[in-house]
Amino acid sequence: MGTSLEERLREHYAKTAVPADEAQRERVVRLVAAEAARTAEAPLAPGVPLWRFALGQMRFVSPAAWVLQLALLAALLCFAGTFGLSEDAMPAVMSGAVLSVAIAVPSVFKSFDFHVDELEYACRHNCMQVLCSRLLLFGLADVLWLSAVVALAPAFAESDPFRVFLYACTPYFASCAAVFHVARLRRRGVAVACVVAALALVAAIWGTALAFPCWYAEASLLAWIAALALALALAAYEARRLVAQVASGLGSPAADAAA
């Protein structure tokens, strides 16, 4: 009765303990050593080039994104063929460029919205590489989209291809900068926030066009080139900051603040 519970348990396990089989123990040690030697001599899996990994990311892009991109291009060309691309119709080109960015947002930031970016940090191709690959993939797709607009829209309507290029690319890069900025500030609900920002930009384009219907024509070519350069610089700056934040990992102050 004077013994403690700990002593009673120690006596119980001492009586019921099974003696170790030394031969079996040595056999297990030899098997582990042989397996370690075999795996040490095995060749490592070849690395996957970044371009092949980027193409592999197409599997994780919703087919609806490509369908919407093609539908947007077809709608813009139909609009150009029906109504022409006069100065008053240029907000349609600008809105189409912004919407092309909004369409790509859910697929690009899918890892953040589905909370798998933590897992990607531990993968062979980490979260930063996944993000850069998807940005590259949709960047090339948008280059084709913008090239089709600039090349085909003047064929449907009498307009200056260079002005179509300015009207399409300036809001495109401005919306990219806004999306990257929003994604850097918050790592959850990125798609919804970015789409809302893009739609707000579209509303601002049409609101400005209705309030000041002649400002497109009155703005000089040099002013549009300067605006394009500024939008491109902002997009590059925000993209660099976003990639740097993602590369810094989950434990960084910036990532903790964004989460």
N, C-alpha and C positions, 0 to 999 in steps of 0.2 A: 504493500500500500504506500510505502514511502518513496518508491521509485517514480520518477517523472514520466510523462507521456513520451518524451524523446527517448529515454532509456528503454522503455518497453518496446517502442517501435524498432530501435536498434537491435534489441535481442530477437525480435520477431523476424526481421529481415536476415539476421545472421543465421538463424535456424533454417530458413527457407531458401537461402542463396544456393544457386547451382554452381558448382565448381567450373572454372573456365577450362575449355579444351585447348591446350597450348598448340596442338597440331593444327586444329581448325583455325586458330588465330594466325598462325604463320602462313597457312594456305591463303587466307584472305589478304594478308599483307603482300604476298607474292603476286596475287592476281591484280591488286591495285597498282603495284609497281609496274607490272607488265603492261597494263592498260595505259598508264601515264607515259611510258616509253613509246608505245605505239602511236598515241595521239601527238606526242611531241615531234615525231618524225613525219607526220602527215602533212602534205602541202596545204598551205592556206588557200582559202577561196579567192579567186581573182577579184580585184576591185571593179566596181561598176563605174564606167565613165559618167561624168555629170550629164552629158547630153542624152545618154541612154536612160539615166534615172529620170531626167526631166520628161522624156517621152513616156516613161512608165507612169508618170503622174496623170496621164490622160485617163487611166482606168478609174481614177477617183474623182473625175470631173463629171458632173451630171450631164447626160445628153441634152437635157433641156437648155443648158447654157449655150451650146452650139446652135440649137434650133432657134433660140431667141435672138442670137446674134445674126443669123441668116434672115430671120423674119424682120428684124430691124433694118437690115440693109435693103431688103426687098421693099419694105414700106417707104423708106427714104427715096429710093429710086422711082417708085411709083408716084410719090409726091412730086418729085422733080419733073417727071414726065407729064403730070397732069397740070400742075400749077406753075411750073417753071421755078427757077432759082434766082429771082430778082432779089434786090436788097431786102425787101420786106419779108421774103421767105427764108432768109438765112438763119433766123432763130430755130427753124426746124433742123438744119444741119448741126447747129450747136447743141441742140437738145439730143439729137441722135448720138453725138459723140459722148455726151455725159451718160446717157443710158447704156451705152456699150460698156462703160466702166462699171456701172451698177450691176449689170448682168453678171460680170465676172467675180464680183465681190464674194458671194456665198461660197463659191468653189475655192477661191484663193485662201480664205480665212476659215475654212471648214474645221481645221484642227483646233482653233481657238473656241469656236462655237460648240463643238462636241466634246470639249474638255479632254482631248487626247494629246495636247501639246506636251504634257508632262511625260507621257510615254515616249514621244518622239525624241525627247532630249537624251534618252538612254539607247536609242536605236543607232544602227550603223550610219544611216543618213539622218542626221538630227533635225530638230525643228527648223533651224535656220536654213538648212539645205532644202527642206521640203518647201518652205515659204519662197525661197529664191527660185526654185524650179517652177513652181506654179506661177510666180510673177513673170518669169521668162516665157512660159508657155502661153499665157494670155497676152503678154506683151507682143509676141510674134503674131498671135491671132489678131490683135488689134491693129498691128501694122498692116496686115493684109486687108482688114476691114476699112481702115482709113484710106489705104491706097485704092481700094475699089471705089470708095465714095469720090475721091479726087479724080480718078480716071473715068468713071462711068457717069457721074452726075452731070458734067458739062455736055456729055453726048446726048443726054435726055433733055437738057435745057441749055439754052445759050447763056453761059456764064463763064467767068474767068476761073480757070482751074487753080491759079495761085491763090485767089481770094477764097475759093472753096477750101483749099488747104489751110489757110489761116483761120477761117471760121470754124473748121472742124478740130484742128489740133490745139488751138488756144484753150477752149473749154475742156478738151480732153485731158490735157496735162494739169489744168487747174483742178479738175475733179480728182485726178490721181493724187495730187498733193493733199487735197482735203481728206480723201479716203485713208491715205497713209498716216495723216495726222490723227484722225479719229482712232485708227487701229492701234496707234502707239499709246494713246491715252487710256484705252480700255481694251482688255484682253477677252472680255466676255460680252456677248451680244454685239459683236463687231459687225456682222452682216446687216442686222436691222439698223444700227446706227449709221452705217455707211450708205445704205440705200436711202435712208431718210435725208442724209446730207446731200446725196445726188439729186433727189427729187426737189429739195429746197433750191439747189442751184438751177435746175430746170425752170422752176417757178420764178426765180430771179431773172432768168434770161427772158422769159416771155413777159414778165412784169415790166422790165426795162424797155423791151421792144414796144409795148403798148403805151407806156408813159412817154417814151422818147422815140417815136417811130423812125426818125431820120438819123439817129446817131450812128448806125452802121455805115451809111453812105458818107456821113460827114467826117467820120474818123479816117485819118490819113493812113496810107499804107505803112508808113514808118511807125505810126502808133500801134498798129496791129502787130507788126514784127517785134516791136519792143514788148508788147503784152505776151506774145508767144514765147519770147526769150525768158521773160520773168516767170511765166507758168512752168516752163521746162526746168528752170533753175530750182523753183520751189518743189517740184515733183522729185527731182534728183536729191535735194536736201532732205525732204521728208522720208524718202525711200531709204537713204543711208542711215538716218536716225532710227527708223523702224527695224532695219536689219541688225543694226548694232545692239538695239535693245533685246531683240530675240536671241542674238548670239551670246549676250551676257548671262543668259540662263534665268531660271526661276528665282534664284536667291538674290538677284540684283535689286537694289532699291527701286529702279525704274520699273522693273517687272512687278514688284510687289505693289507699287502704287497703281499700276495699270490694272492689276487683278482686283 
